[in-house]
Amino acid sequence: MNFSVLGSGSKGNSLYIESGETAILIDAGFSGKEIAKRLSFHGKEMAHLDGLFLTHEHGDHIQGAGVISRRCSLPVYANEGTFKGSDKKIGKLHKRVEFETGKIVHLKSLEIRSFRISHDTLDPVGFLISDANVTLALCTDIGKVSTLVASKLMNCEALVLEFNHDPHMLKTGPYPLSLQQRVRSTHGHLANEDAAAFLKTLLHDKLQYVILAHLSETNNTAELALKSASTVMNPKLHCHLHAAAQNIPSNLFTVRK
């Protein structure tokens, strides 16, 4: 399985995943033109995508969904709540495929299972993406770690995990108090230290990649997020740690059995 975080942060989010002849996007928080540009960085084309999955209806996750679906005749997968919250924003779709949160969606060589998370939208989800050999988990835009979320992420070979903000930067930064409270709430975003404590519980011998995602450009830095994550990493594990950027795609990482 190969994957690349095409961009992650409050200005746009998208994750590209491929295995064999199957290729999908999770979220399309950039314009169609921008996503095409970022895919081309890896020699990939939107025309070769098989599906687009949405985590929730915020604009930084769905901005390009409608355009991409119509332009590439691409089916869009989301649960009822996300479709309800995004219908007016994304417009007509080539094909709308509604899934029930928690159920597996089979798409060619991939299995995609959603799981419920805590965020201030109608029915936000994370995803587990599996082929015959490995599993990648995406878990961002999460205000608290539930027992359910922890159980879903336990045995993945790759994790894309939220490290949103540094508490001191948030407290002393430009955000008004109301927005600070929203970020810190159980329906907001994870702080570096909380995400690191969660990550510590997820480490195992087969974990190959941990990608720190949805870093706030205002209230965090890659250096601070990586420092927090590094403190809990086991040096005996052969695991790569990387902070996803807002403006450029990550490398195309390969996850092996």
Residue pairs with C-beta under 8 A, 6 or more apart in sequence:
1 17
1 18
1 19
1 129
1 131
1 133
1 134
1 136
1 158
1 254
1 255
2 17
2 18
2 19
2 252
2 253
2 254
2 255
3 15
3 16
3 17
3 18
3 136
3 158
3 160
3 252
3 253
3 255
4 15
4 16
4 42
4 249
4 250
4 251
4 252
4 253
5 14
5 15
5 16
5 160
5 211
5 213
5 244
5 249
5 250
6 14
6 15
6 16
6 25
6 30
6 35
6 38
6 39
6 249
6 250
7 13
7 14
7 29
7 30
7 38
7 244
7 245
7 246
7 247
7 248
7 249
8 15
8 140
8 213
8 214
8 215
8 244
8 245
8 246
9 60
9 214
9 215
9 216
9 217
9 245
9 246
10 60
10 214
10 216
10 217
10 246
11 29
11 60
11 217
11 246
12 29
12 30
12 34
12 60
12 63
12 246
13 27
13 29
13 60
13 61
13 140
13 213
13 214
14 25
14 26
14 27
14 28
14 29
14 30
14 35
14 38
14 64
15 25
15 26
15 27
15 138
15 160
16 23
16 24
16 25
16 39
16 42
16 44
16 249
17 23
17 24
17 25
17 26
17 110
17 129
17 136
18 24
18 44
19 109
19 110
19 131
20 108
20 109
20 131
21 108
21 109
22 50
22 107
22 108
22 109
22 110
22 131
23 44
23 48
23 49
23 50
24 49
24 50
24 51
24 52
24 53
24 107
24 110
24 112
24 129
25 35
25 49
25 51
25 52
25 53
25 68
26 52
26 53
26 54
26 55
26 127
26 129
26 138
27 53
27 54
27 55
27 61
27 62
28 35
28 52
28 54
28 61
28 62
28 63
28 64
28 65
28 68
29 59
29 60
29 61
29 62
29 63
29 64
30 38
30 63
30 64
31 63
31 64
31 67
32 46
32 64
32 67
32 68
32 71
34 64
35 46
35 64
35 68
36 45
36 46
38 248
38 249
39 45
39 46
41 248
41 249
42 249
42 252
46 68
46 71
46 72
46 74
47 72
49 68
49 72
49 74
50 74
50 75
50 107
50 108
51 74
51 75
51 76
51 77
51 97
51 107
52 65
52 68
52 69
52 74
52 75
52 76
52 77
53 76
53 77
53 78
53 105
53 112
53 127
54 61
54 62
54 65
54 76
54 77
54 78
54 82
54 86
55 61
55 82
55 124
55 125
55 126
55 127
55 138
55 140
55 141
56 82
56 85
56 119
56 121
56 122
56 123
56 124
56 125
56 141
57 81
57 82
57 84
57 85
57 86
57 89
57 121
57 122
58 121
58 141
59 89
61 141
62 86
62 89
62 90
63 89
65 76
65 86
65 90
65 93
66 89
66 90
66 91
66 92
66 93
68 74
69 75
69 76
69 90
69 93
69 94
69 95
70 91
70 92
70 93
70 94
72 94
73 94
73 95
74 94
74 95
75 93
75 94
75 95
75 96
75 97
76 90
76 93
76 94
76 95
76 96
76 97
77 97
77 98
77 99
77 105
77 112
78 86
78 96
78 97
78 98
78 99
79 98
79 99
79 100
79 101
79 114
79 123
79 125
80 98
80 123
81 121
81 122
81 123
82 121
82 122
82 123
82 124
82 125
83 96
83 98
84 122
85 121
85 122
97 105
99 105
99 114
101 114
101 115
101 116
101 123
101 125
102 113
102 114
102 115
102 116
103 113
103 114
104 111
104 112
104 113
105 111
105 112
105 113
105 114
109 131
109 132
110 129
110 130
110 131
111 129
111 130
111 131
112 127
112 128
112 129
112 130
113 127
113 128
113 130
113 152
114 125
114 126
114 127
115 125
115 126
115 127
115 128
115 148
115 149
115 152
116 123
116 124
116 125
116 146
116 148
117 124
117 125
117 126
117 139
117 141
117 142
117 146
117 149
118 124
118 142
118 143
118 144
118 146
118 186
118 187
119 141
119 142
119 143
119 187
119 188
120 143
120 182
120 185
120 187
120 188
121 141
124 141
124 142
126 137
126 138
126 139
126 140
126 142
126 149
126 152
127 137
127 138
128 135
128 136
128 137
128 152
128 156
129 135
129 136
129 137
129 138
130 136
133 256
133 257
134 157
134 158
134 255
134 256
134 257
135 155
135 156
135 157
135 158
136 156
136 157
136 158
136 159
136 160
136 255
137 152
137 153
137 156
137 158
137 159
137 160
137 161
138 160
138 213
139 149
139 152
139 153
139 159
139 160
139 161
139 162
140 160
140 161
140 162
140 213
140 214
141 162
141 189
141 214
142 149
142 162
142 189
142 190
143 185
143 186
143 187
143 188
143 189
143 190
144 186
144 190
145 190
145 194
145 198
150 198
150 201
150 202
153 159
153 161
153 202
154 202
154 204
155 204
155 206
156 202
156 207
157 206
157 207
157 208
157 209
157 255
158 207
158 208
158 209
158 210
158 211
158 253
158 255
159 199
159 202
159 207
159 209
159 210
159 211
160 211
160 213
160 244
161 195
161 198
161 199
161 210
161 211
161 212
161 213
162 189
162 190
162 195
162 212
162 213
162 214
163 190
163 192
163 195
163 196
163 212
163 213
163 214
163 215
163 220
163 225
163 228
163 229
163 243
164 183
164 189
164 190
164 191
164 192
164 195
164 214
164 215
164 216
164 219
164 220
165 183
165 189
165 191
165 192
165 215
165 216
165 219
165 220
166 191
166 192
166 219
166 220
166 221
166 224
166 225
167 184
167 191
167 192
167 193
169 216
169 218
169 219
169 220
169 224
170 180
170 183
170 184
170 191
170 216
170 219
171 180
173 218
173 219
174 218
175 183
175 218
175 219
182 188
183 189
183 216
183 219
184 191
189 214
189 216
190 198
192 220
192 224
192 225
192 228
192 229
193 228
195 212
195 225
195 228
195 229
196 228
196 229
196 231
196 232
197 232
199 210
199 229
199 232
199 233
200 232
203 232
203 233
203 234
203 237
203 239
204 237
205 237
207 237
207 239
208 238
208 239
208 240
208 255
208 256
209 239
209 240
209 242
209 253
209 255
210 229
210 233
210 239
210 240
210 241
210 242
211 242
211 243
211 244
211 250
211 253
212 222
212 225
212 226
212 229
212 241
212 242
212 243
212 244
213 244
214 244
215 221
215 222
215 225
215 243
215 244
215 246
217 246
222 243
222 245
225 243
226 241
226 243
229 241
230 241
233 239
233 241
240 253
242 250
242 251
242 253
244 250
